[in-house]
């Protein structure tokens, strides 16, 4: 009987996690770039290389655009900061360069890029530890082997997606992040970062498409605070939004639960096979000759099933489950890009509504001015007629100067009262007030017309950039899912070959058992 059989028979079954998980000592050792590349190969297969350039902003820009460059996280080392707190530093290696960054720095880089490029789909990073993780493992949650290994793979994917992006790869903040000589906390406090508005719509966007250079001026047009339903939505982007939700829902509610269930059952099957293999290996000790060898070979075949089941379950989690979950996470940045475009459209509709309101107000003011002019003319005519009648009365009656003066006061006072009342309604200088209001409204209309034109042009640029970015994401998704399906097929074929080989050997041993003649 082989040593493997004896060990399995003596020690009893091992859980499938013990056979496939890295040890704690392996977690914090530095691996070579080649080893790490093999480890995260499923994440890198469809990313391609960084786009070619002829002009570089710095040495790091040149380094990440070198042909065939791949960024790899080769290690996760426990580090102590100046305050005595421990954290995990991830070692990023590309070419001959190396830099260490912690998880929170990855998160801040992603947040900054999202504020700089609102029309770009910023790749996701692995989630933070959940409260359940901290409750279960408390201070050891940050050092959980599985979480660290998963973060290494997904952060590697995050970085390589950035450096292969045609726009994001040119951003100097990314180059500073990858520069070992740059203090990232100082970069976050620099004017280039602190001057960024908290809401991307508050500044001219930098589209992720070909039109990447935004105007060097700030918008003075109003910014919508919330999300409202559009009066005239674009059916193309409504359909994209609906398809994004449908895609994420199908992955989250159907594929991912089924995938997890299969992995769990494979781990359970591996545990059962581990126990059964040990029983057959122990049973072989009770027999002799060819029968003992045949039983031992059957036990070894079951041992192989145990190992291959655990390996298949682990590979399905790492190469299929994680990558599908990554695409579930992609839903959030895609929705953010669509939301930004929605806000630009909402902004345009708001400005158009304000312009229509101002035009209506101007028409009202012009009508009021025309009515006031007519009324003034009517009052002037009445005053002239009254004066003429008064003069005729003076000539006809030949009254005394006092009576004439009293008569003039009564007549003049009546029309003065009408005129003063009307002037009081319109202000001290009603005509000047009317003209001022009309002039201000006309200026407002001119400004709103300019704003509508600016917002309309911005919406066109934003829509084009968003559509181009989503088309690029769709092409990348096709490549990624092709690689996922190929990986799935390969791991299933490998699992079948291993089991087939083991059972063929068992069959040969079984055929050697002598059978008595009838």
Secondary structure, 3 states (H helix, E strand, C coil): CCHHHHHHHHHCCCCHHHHHCCCHHHHCCCCCHHHHHHHCHHHHCCCCCCCCCCCCCCHHHHHHCCCCCCCEEEEEEEEECCCCCEEEEEEEEECCEEEEEEHHHHHHHHHHHHHHCCCCCCCCCCCCCCHHHHHHHHHHHHHCHHHHHHHHHHHHHHHHHHHCCCCHHHCHHHHHHCCCCCCHHHHHCCHHHHCCCCCHHHCCCCCCCCCCCCCCCCCCCCCCCCCCCCCCCCHHHHHHHHHHHHHHHHHHHHHHHHHHHHHHHHHHHHHHHHHHHHHHHHHHCCCCHHHHHHHHHHHHHHHHHHHHHHHHHHHHHHHHHHHHHHHHHHHHHHHHHHHHHHHHHHHHHHHHHHHHHHHHHHHHHHHHHHHHHHHHHHHHHHHHHHHHHHHHHHHHHCCCHHHHHHHHHHHHHHHHHHHHHHHHHHCCCHHHHHHHHHHHHHHHHHHHHHHHHHHHHHHHHHHHHHHHHHHHHHHHHHHHHHHHHHHHHHHHHHHHHHHHHHHHHHHHHHHCCCCCCC
